[in-house]
């Protein structure tokens, strides 16, 4: 159906309170965060991701010293693009990131590494740190930094289209385009693989020329899209 009366459109597109979890998906591309003013009164969001809110909610850009001097130095050195803002208070916050698909992961004493450009939101109970693979960052388009997240709590990540998870085993490493790689097991070993044959300089030649190598035991998540990092400072 492509035509609606106003009443039909409102009914079809209205916000739905199907649950009151900390993180709830309103749709594949819209995340609802419920700040209850008590246990869940703070959340970290990707800067610029808020599209609407209701209630008594305040937003603050992450301060230079908010996460300590060590992380500040890393951010300045890497040119890290996952600049965060803090939402506090009581109410509902709706966030999105350029129409990307959103996946909620509920960590329980677990860990995952996420491409910094694909991190959308995380609970304050999670610990996070910036990790730089200098070899990969020196060659990858847009520069490659990643965020290591561990602990217990919700984290929301984004992808262009449906993500694909590939299993990595000691006898079967996986090679990916850096610009299509969104997350992986923290315990995996990452390296850079290059293929500078003449053919790779013709046409697109991004992931075909420079690849990330994942070895060990775990998984790597890719998206059906080669995404250049968009930096917001």
C-alpha positions as CSV (number, residue, x, y, z in Angstrom):
1,X,0.0,0.0,0.0
2,X,1.5,3.4,-1.0
3,X,-1.3,5.8,-0.3
4,X,-2.6,6.5,3.2
5,X,-5.2,8.8,4.8
6,X,-3.7,10.8,7.6
7,X,-5.3,8.5,10.1
8,X,-3.9,5.4,8.3
9,X,-0.4,6.9,8.1
10,X,-0.4,7.7,11.8
11,X,-1.6,4.3,12.7
12,X,1.0,2.6,10.5
13,X,4.0,4.7,11.5
14,X,3.3,5.5,15.1
15,X,5.8,4.7,17.8
16,X,4.9,1.4,19.5
17,X,5.6,0.6,23.2
18,X,6.1,-3.2,22.8
19,X,8.5,-3.3,25.8
20,X,10.5,-1.2,28.2
21,X,13.9,-2.7,27.9
22,X,16.9,-0.4,28.1
23,X,17.4,-0.8,24.3
24,X,14.4,-1.6,22.0
25,X,14.3,-1.6,18.3
26,X,11.4,0.5,17.0
27,X,12.4,-0.7,13.5
28,X,15.4,-2.2,11.8
29,X,16.8,1.3,11.5
30,X,15.6,3.1,14.6
31,X,16.7,2.4,18.2
32,X,14.6,3.4,21.3
33,X,16.5,3.9,24.5
34,X,14.5,3.9,27.7
35,X,16.1,6.1,30.4
36,X,14.2,5.4,33.6
37,X,16.0,7.9,35.8
38,X,17.2,5.2,38.1
39,X,19.1,2.1,37.0
40,X,19.2,3.3,33.4
41,X,19.7,7.0,33.7
42,X,22.7,7.3,31.4
43,X,23.7,6.1,28.0
44,X,26.6,6.7,25.6
45,X,25.5,7.6,22.0
46,X,27.3,8.3,18.7
47,X,27.5,12.0,18.4
48,X,24.7,13.3,16.1
49,X,22.6,10.1,16.2
50,X,19.6,11.5,18.2
51,X,16.6,12.1,16.0
52,X,13.9,12.6,18.7
53,X,13.3,12.3,22.4
54,X,10.6,12.7,25.0
55,X,10.9,13.4,28.7
56,X,13.5,15.2,30.8
57,X,16.7,14.2,28.9
58,X,20.0,16.2,28.6
59,X,22.7,15.6,26.1
60,X,26.4,16.4,26.6
61,X,29.3,15.9,24.2
62,X,32.0,13.6,25.6
63,X,34.5,15.9,27.4
64,X,38.1,15.8,26.5
65,X,39.0,14.3,29.9
66,X,35.8,12.3,30.4
67,X,37.5,9.0,29.9
68,X,41.0,9.8,31.3
69,X,44.3,11.1,29.8
70,X,45.3,7.7,28.3
71,X,42.2,7.5,26.1
72,X,42.5,11.1,25.2
73,X,46.0,10.6,23.9
74,X,44.8,7.6,21.9
75,X,41.9,9.6,20.4
76,X,44.2,12.3,19.3
77,X,46.7,9.9,17.8
78,X,44.3,7.8,15.9
79,X,42.0,10.6,14.7
80,X,39.3,8.4,16.2
81,X,35.9,9.1,14.7
82,X,33.5,7.5,17.2
83,X,33.0,10.8,19.1
84,X,30.4,10.1,21.8
85,X,27.8,12.1,23.6
86,X,26.2,11.3,26.9
87,X,22.4,11.3,27.4
88,X,21.1,11.5,31.0
89,X,17.8,11.8,32.7
90,X,14.4,10.2,32.4
91,X,12.6,9.6,29.1
92,X,12.8,8.0,25.7
93,X,15.5,8.7,23.2
94,X,15.3,7.7,19.5
95,X,18.6,7.3,17.5
96,X,19.6,6.3,14.0
97,X,22.7,6.6,11.8
98,X,22.0,7.5,8.1
99,X,19.4,4.8,7.7
100,X,21.8,1.9,8.6
101,X,20.5,-1.3,10.0
102,X,20.8,-1.7,13.8
103,X,21.7,-4.8,15.8
104,X,21.5,-4.9,19.6
105,X,24.0,-7.2,21.4
106,X,23.5,-8.1,25.0
107,X,26.9,-8.9,26.5
108,X,27.3,-10.9,29.7
109,X,30.9,-10.9,30.9
110,X,31.8,-10.9,27.2
111,X,33.9,-8.9,24.8
112,X,33.6,-7.8,21.2
113,X,35.7,-5.5,18.9
114,X,33.7,-3.0,16.8
115,X,34.8,-0.8,13.9
116,X,34.6,2.7,15.5
117,X,32.4,4.0,12.7
118,X,29.8,1.3,13.3
119,X,29.4,1.9,17.1
120,X,26.0,3.5,17.8
121,X,25.3,3.2,21.5
122,X,26.5,1.4,24.6
123,X,25.4,1.0,28.2
124,X,27.5,2.8,30.9
125,X,28.1,-0.6,32.6
126,X,30.4,-1.6,29.7
127,X,34.1,-0.8,29.5
128,X,35.5,0.4,26.2
129,X,38.9,1.3,24.9
130,X,40.4,2.4,21.6
131,X,42.8,0.0,19.8
132,X,44.9,0.9,16.9
133,X,46.5,-1.6,14.5
134,X,49.2,0.6,13.1
135,X,49.9,-1.6,10.0
136,X,46.3,-1.7,9.0
137,X,45.6,2.0,9.8
138,X,48.6,3.0,7.7
139,X,47.1,1.5,4.5
140,X,43.3,1.2,5.0
141,X,41.1,3.8,3.4
142,X,39.8,6.2,6.0
143,X,42.2,4.9,8.6
144,X,41.2,1.9,10.7
145,X,40.7,2.2,14.5
146,X,38.5,-0.1,16.5
147,X,36.8,-0.1,19.9
148,X,37.2,-3.0,22.3
149,X,34.0,-3.4,24.4
150,X,33.8,-5.8,27.4
151,X,31.7,-6.4,30.4
152,X,27.9,-6.8,30.8
153,X,25.3,-4.6,29.1
154,X,23.8,-3.6,25.8
155,X,25.7,-2.3,22.8
156,X,24.1,-1.3,19.5
157,X,26.1,-1.6,16.2
158,X,25.2,-0.6,12.7
159,X,25.5,-2.1,9.2
160,X,24.6,-1.2,5.7
161,X,22.2,-4.1,4.9
162,X,22.1,-7.5,6.6
163,X,25.4,-8.4,8.3
164,X,27.1,-11.7,7.6
165,X,29.0,-13.6,10.3
166,X,32.0,-15.7,9.2
167,X,33.5,-18.3,11.6
168,X,37.3,-18.2,12.0
169,X,39.2,-21.4,13.0
170,X,42.9,-22.1,13.4
171,X,43.1,-23.9,10.1
172,X,40.8,-21.5,8.2
173,X,41.6,-17.8,8.5
174,X,39.2,-15.2,7.0
175,X,40.2,-12.2,4.9
176,X,38.0,-9.2,4.6
177,X,37.8,-5.7,3.0
178,X,38.6,-3.3,5.8
179,X,35.8,-1.0,4.7
180,X,33.2,-3.8,4.9
181,X,34.3,-5.1,8.3
182,X,32.2,-4.1,11.3
183,X,33.0,-6.4,14.2
184,X,35.0,-9.4,15.3
185,X,35.9,-11.6,18.3
186,X,38.3,-9.7,20.5
187,X,40.6,-12.7,20.8
188,X,41.3,-13.0,17.1
189,X,44.7,-12.0,15.7
190,X,44.5,-9.3,13.0
191,X,47.0,-8.6,10.4
192,X,47.3,-6.9,7.0
193,X,47.4,-8.8,3.7
194,X,48.3,-6.9,0.5
195,X,48.0,-7.9,-3.1
196,X,49.7,-5.2,-5.2
197,X,49.4,-6.9,-8.6
198,X,48.8,-4.7,-11.5
199,X,45.2,-5.8,-11.8
200,X,44.3,-4.5,-8.3
201,X,45.1,-0.9,-9.4
202,X,42.4,-1.0,-12.0
203,X,38.8,-0.3,-11.0
204,X,37.7,-0.2,-7.4
205,X,40.7,-1.9,-5.9
206,X,40.1,-1.3,-2.2
207,X,39.5,-4.5,-0.3
208,X,40.9,-6.4,-3.3
209,X,44.3,-4.7,-2.8
210,X,44.3,-4.4,1.0
211,X,42.7,-7.0,3.2
212,X,42.4,-7.7,6.9
213,X,43.5,-11.2,7.9
214,X,41.7,-12.8,10.9
215,X,43.3,-15.9,12.5
216,X,42.6,-17.9,15.6
217,X,39.2,-19.0,17.0
218,X,36.1,-16.8,16.7
219,X,34.1,-14.8,14.2
220,X,34.2,-11.7,12.0
221,X,31.1,-9.7,10.9
222,X,31.0,-8.0,7.5
223,X,28.4,-5.9,5.7
224,X,27.4,-5.9,2.0
225,X,28.9,-2.5,1.5
226,X,32.3,-0.8,1.4
227,X,32.0,2.1,3.7
228,X,34.5,4.9,4.1
229,X,34.6,6.2,7.7
230,X,32.8,9.5,8.3
231,X,34.7,11.5,10.9
232,X,33.0,13.9,13.2
233,X,35.2,15.9,15.6
